[in-house]
């Protein structure tokens, strides 16, 4: 039996419907993901309710039963929380955006800008980031994946990574250069 890997990508979760397991109802769609930068993990999903573009609610990652290819499954719509009521919650004071942050090594090397986030849906930990070092390089070489292990420091504008993570950068080889070398 093949073991399922629970790594999800930020870009693939956006727009996915949220389904309640107790009634089969589609309650809305994933609008965004809230990350806790201090703990380096997914905190919650921002939900755009079906038919209501003004009302936004959240579902904490702990309330998600499963993240599938085509839907996020929750137990009931009682898992939905009003985002306005949670603004003063201590957890939300540590949230921030990951997409768009610059990635630097601790030696000062610029690796690029984060374009996607890979996270483990079972532990909610951020496992890695997909980095762009410019449009031309993205087209020619593809984007690299930087695994986030070892000492990683998240700031409001940058991420600093250890030499250990730099050595493990995954070359996705999805650029035109790889295509023509085939």
C-alpha positions as CSV (number, residue, x, y, z in Angstrom):
1,X,0.0,0.0,0.0
2,X,1.4,3.4,-1.0
3,X,1.8,5.8,1.9
4,X,0.1,9.2,1.5
5,X,2.3,12.2,1.9
6,X,0.4,15.0,3.6
7,X,2.3,17.9,2.0
8,X,0.0,20.6,0.7
9,X,0.8,23.7,-1.4
10,X,-0.7,27.1,-0.5
11,X,-1.5,27.8,-4.2
12,X,-3.4,24.5,-4.6
13,X,-5.6,25.1,-1.5
14,X,-6.9,28.5,-2.6
15,X,-10.3,28.3,-4.1
16,X,-11.0,24.8,-2.9
17,X,-14.5,24.2,-1.6
18,X,-15.1,23.6,2.2
19,X,-17.6,20.7,2.8
20,X,-19.3,19.7,6.0
21,X,-19.2,16.0,6.7
22,X,-22.4,16.0,8.8
23,X,-24.6,17.3,6.1
24,X,-22.6,17.3,2.8
25,X,-23.1,21.1,2.4
26,X,-20.6,23.2,0.5
27,X,-20.3,26.2,2.9
28,X,-17.7,28.3,1.0
29,X,-14.2,28.4,-0.5
30,X,-10.7,28.8,0.9
31,X,-9.9,32.5,0.3
32,X,-6.5,32.6,2.1
33,X,-4.4,30.8,4.7
34,X,-3.4,32.4,8.0
35,X,0.2,31.5,9.1
36,X,1.7,31.9,12.6
37,X,5.2,33.1,11.8
38,X,6.4,32.6,15.4
39,X,5.5,28.9,15.4
40,X,6.2,28.4,11.6
41,X,2.8,26.8,11.0
42,X,-0.6,27.1,9.5
43,X,-3.1,28.6,12.0
44,X,-6.4,28.8,10.1
45,X,-8.1,29.1,6.8
46,X,-10.0,32.2,5.7
47,X,-13.3,31.1,4.2
48,X,-15.4,33.1,1.8
49,X,-18.9,31.9,2.4
50,X,-20.9,30.7,-0.5
51,X,-23.0,33.5,-1.9
52,X,-21.6,36.1,0.5
53,X,-18.5,38.0,-0.6
54,X,-18.6,40.3,2.4
55,X,-18.8,37.8,5.2
56,X,-15.5,36.1,5.9
57,X,-15.1,33.4,8.5
58,X,-12.2,31.2,9.6
59,X,-11.7,27.6,10.4
60,X,-8.8,26.7,12.7
61,X,-6.5,24.0,11.2
62,X,-7.4,21.7,14.2
63,X,-11.1,21.7,13.1
64,X,-10.2,20.4,9.6
65,X,-10.8,16.6,9.2
66,X,-9.1,16.3,5.9
67,X,-7.5,18.3,3.1
68,X,-8.2,16.5,-0.2
69,X,-7.3,17.2,-3.7
70,X,-10.8,18.7,-4.5
71,X,-12.1,19.8,-1.1
72,X,-11.4,20.6,2.5
73,X,-13.6,18.6,4.8
74,X,-14.8,19.8,8.3
75,X,-17.1,18.1,10.8
76,X,-19.8,20.8,10.9
77,X,-20.5,24.5,10.1
78,X,-20.1,25.1,13.9
79,X,-16.4,25.0,13.2
80,X,-16.7,28.4,11.4
81,X,-15.6,31.3,13.5
82,X,-16.3,35.0,12.9
83,X,-13.0,36.7,12.1
84,X,-14.1,40.0,13.7
85,X,-14.7,38.3,17.1
86,X,-11.2,36.8,17.0
87,X,-9.2,39.9,16.2
88,X,-8.1,40.3,19.9
89,X,-7.2,36.6,20.2
90,X,-3.5,36.2,21.1
91,X,-2.9,33.7,18.3
92,X,-3.9,36.3,15.7
93,X,-1.4,38.8,16.9
94,X,1.4,36.5,15.6
95,X,-0.1,35.9,12.1
96,X,1.5,37.2,9.0
97,X,2.0,36.8,5.3
98,X,4.6,34.4,4.0
99,X,4.0,34.9,0.3
100,X,6.2,37.8,-0.9
101,X,8.8,37.6,1.8
102,X,12.5,37.7,0.7
103,X,14.7,34.7,1.6
104,X,18.2,35.3,2.7
105,X,20.9,33.0,4.0
106,X,22.5,33.9,7.3
107,X,25.6,34.8,5.2
108,X,23.6,37.4,3.4
109,X,22.9,35.6,0.1
110,X,19.6,36.6,-1.5
111,X,17.8,33.5,-2.6
112,X,14.6,35.2,-4.0
113,X,11.0,35.9,-3.1
114,X,8.6,33.3,-1.7
115,X,5.9,32.5,-4.3
116,X,4.4,29.4,-2.6
117,X,4.4,27.6,0.7
118,X,4.5,23.8,1.4
119,X,3.0,22.6,4.6
120,X,2.1,19.3,6.3
121,X,-1.7,19.1,6.7
122,X,-1.4,16.7,9.7
123,X,1.1,18.7,11.8
124,X,0.3,22.2,10.2
125,X,4.1,22.9,10.1
126,X,5.5,24.8,7.2
127,X,7.9,22.4,5.6
128,X,9.3,24.5,2.8
129,X,8.9,27.5,0.5
130,X,9.0,27.8,-3.3
131,X,11.3,30.7,-4.2
132,X,11.5,32.8,-7.3
133,X,14.7,34.5,-8.2
134,X,13.2,36.4,-11.1
135,X,11.0,35.8,-14.1
136,X,13.8,34.9,-16.5
137,X,15.2,32.3,-14.1
138,X,11.7,31.0,-13.4
139,X,11.2,30.4,-17.1
140,X,14.7,29.0,-17.8
141,X,15.4,27.0,-14.7
142,X,12.1,26.8,-12.8
143,X,11.6,27.7,-9.1
144,X,13.6,26.1,-6.3
145,X,12.1,24.7,-3.1
146,X,13.8,25.7,0.1
147,X,13.1,23.2,2.9
148,X,12.6,24.9,6.3
149,X,14.6,22.9,8.8
150,X,17.5,23.9,11.0
151,X,17.4,27.4,12.3
152,X,14.9,29.5,10.4
153,X,14.0,33.1,11.4
154,X,10.8,34.7,10.1
155,X,10.5,38.4,10.1
156,X,7.9,40.8,8.8
157,X,9.8,41.3,5.5
158,X,12.4,38.5,5.3
159,X,13.2,34.9,6.2
160,X,16.8,34.0,7.3
161,X,17.8,30.4,6.8
162,X,20.8,28.3,7.9
163,X,23.5,26.8,5.7
164,X,21.9,23.4,6.4
165,X,18.7,24.4,4.5
166,X,20.7,26.0,1.6
167,X,22.5,22.7,1.1
168,X,19.2,20.9,0.7
169,X,17.5,23.3,-1.8
170,X,15.5,21.2,-4.2
171,X,15.9,22.1,-7.9
172,X,12.4,21.4,-9.4
173,X,13.9,21.4,-12.9
174,X,10.6,22.6,-14.4
175,X,12.0,25.3,-16.6
176,X,12.6,25.6,-20.3
177,X,16.2,24.7,-19.9
178,X,15.3,21.2,-18.6
179,X,12.7,20.8,-21.4
180,X,15.2,21.5,-24.1
181,X,17.8,19.2,-22.5
182,X,15.4,16.3,-22.7
